[in-house]
Amino acid sequence: MSGAVLLRAEGVGKRFGGFTALADVNIELRAGERLGLIGPNGSGKSTFVNCISGDFAAHDGKVTLGGQLLDGLKPHRRARLGLARTFQLPQPFASLTVLENVRVPLLFAGEAAHASARAFECLEQVELAAKADKLPKELTQVEQRRLELARAIALRPQLLIADEAMAGLSHAEVDQIIALLLRMNAAGTAVIMIEHIMRAVTEFSERLVVFVAGRKIADGEPREVLAMPEVEGAYLGKQ
């Protein structure tokens, strides 16, 4: 975890009418770092990610990626700068094959000349190459998660945000996704993992950030953070 600061969120705030979803959130992520982001439902995790990825416009603060100000940029512009994300519910193009699904972001980015080769390479990375000609409906749940990751990494992102990529998976399938994310990280991609499965978070993360009621209440080494009384009370339900 010795890289330069890759992502910097400063004083990020977001409101929906009179409801404050995020307030004065400050987070730095270094190149190649593995960060876990946890918190109870409604704590602001997804809102924060949506502000980072460009799906929402923050009302306060600013976000930079590699020193580039992201404010005002649409999601596809942020993707071209090296920011990729997965979604809680995979939504592949149902009428396209697995390979064609991975080609889509490459074609959109103007990489048509090598799109098929790069798409197949991504499928190999997520161990889906044998299913390249299948339709998404023919994939298992864990395979659909892998397809979502393959689409996210197609443009070789500097930062991957994995939003509950393990929801609904078995113990063994969770291990498969952790191993896949670790391989991506070892290849140089920084990862923010948003997850409710605590075993996965503690195994994967070098650092843990906790949100409660739209605010960051903890930031540090995972086991130390999980032992904090305020985290145990607010997130783990201990008094």
Secondary structure, 3 states (H helix, E strand, C coil): CCCCEEEEEEEEEEEECCEEEEEEEEEEEECCCEEEEECCCCCCHHHHHHHHHCCCCCCEEEEEECCEECCCCCHHHHHHCCEEECCCCCCCCCCCCHHHHHHHHHHHCCCHHHHHHHHHHHHHHCCCHHHCCCCHHHCCHHHHHHHHHHHHHCCCCCEEEEECCCCCCCHHHHHHHHHHHHHHHHCCCEEEEECCCHHHHHHHCCEEEEEECCEEEEEECHHHHHCCHHHHHHCCCCC
